[in-house]
């Protein structure tokens, strides 16, 4: 039970940061999604039509996202081969990217033109952090609910809610209830992260990203065994 509680905490922290960093990046970098690849395709199309800023960053976000995930995969393989704690080390790297995102954004932001070199570098730090989070969770904490992609989670939690209300089979009810609980937790904390980021950005701008560094650090130091269900 203790271990399950820890994994619930990590899932909540990762989901909070998923929503928080994505929202802050969107607000401060001309609609750039740091964690949501699909969203960048949509905003890229809108930018091309309206001639708005941020086109370069949206185009480069996808290959960077892919590159970071590939490097995380390779690094994890090497770390495990040397009997090193791959998950904790890679989460530490994610925190370093978040710190770079925060420092660059505060030092050089706000960015009237998101296509300038420093704006692009700042955005790349945020994208790298979220790509690393996605890669680590997918490989090392696959049993945790997704922390940045809420569409699939919303579909599943709705299906589970209907099944629980209409009478799921007794033998499957505990599994459905557990999945519903952990997905609902992730969705709620993602939404809270979005809301907190929006409010904080209005009042303190990019300084709000300091909170994402603290939350990311907290998630990285909580010991969770790989594959432990949330």
Protein Blocks (a to p, Z undefined) as FASTA:
>chain_A
ZZmmmmmmmmmmmmmmmmmmmmmmmmmngoiafklmklmmmmmmmmmmnopghklmmmmm
mmmmmmmmmmmmmmmmmmmmnopafklmmmmmmmmmmmmmmmmmmmmmccfblkbmklmm
mmmmmmmmmmmmmmmmmmmmmmbccfkbmklmmmmmmmmmmmmmnopafklmmmmmmmmm
mmmmmmmmmmmmmmmmmmmmmmnommlmmmmmmmmmmmmmpccdehiaZZ
